[in-house]
Amino acid sequence: MKKRIGVTALLVCLVVAAIRVPRVVQYDVMNRSVQKARYCICIDSGHGGNDPGKIGVAGTKEKEVNLAIALKLKKSLEKQNIRVVMTRTDDRNLADANATNEKTSDMKNRVAKMDSEQPDAVISIHQNSYTDSSAKGAQVFYYSESKEGKVLAEILQKSLIEHADPENHRMAKANTSYYILKNTAAPTVIVECGFLSNPEEETLLNTAQYQDKLVDALQKGICEYLEN
């Protein structure tokens, strides 16, 4: 009788252990996955709220395209175990409620957000516009005094051409005046994904297919930069 009780107790213990082990293993796997996020990228979606940014020839608001691409890029980078910080995830700007100069307040708060998590790089998503409607093609800008910014910009420019628009002949361009390029601690670039002043490119920038191409190109470029 005692042997039966002992065997039964042993079986119960084994069953309980068998139930608990997968949970422990699952926790460890999740823990290791979190630890893999060695890198952090800040994605800035330009404009927002009552600041629409550029307006396309067909009425496209830059702020909306910026946010759509930024959110897709966030998901794409997270699949690569990269931690992502967003300056905004909805239709708003970052200005203080009672700011006398809303644009200045917005820019200062963006930079504060960009620096808050000490990211490895900052990617600011924008759309371009020009008086000549034939102008087109994505272009990446970096601060002229930032060597790392230049490296990042050139890698992204190359990737955008290879994976999104092989007919684009633009080159990464140095800039001395853009506020966020000058004032962020991390290597920072502004990615002008295309021209809303170009009817054909405006149409492309509104399609999920082309947005996905841009995101894929940016993700590949960012990963190349981080790995090297």
Helices and strands as residue ranges (DSSP letters): H 2-35, E 40-45, H 62-78, E 83-86, H 102-116, E 121-128, E 139-143, H 147-163, E 173-175, H 179-183, E 188-195, H 199-205, H 208-227
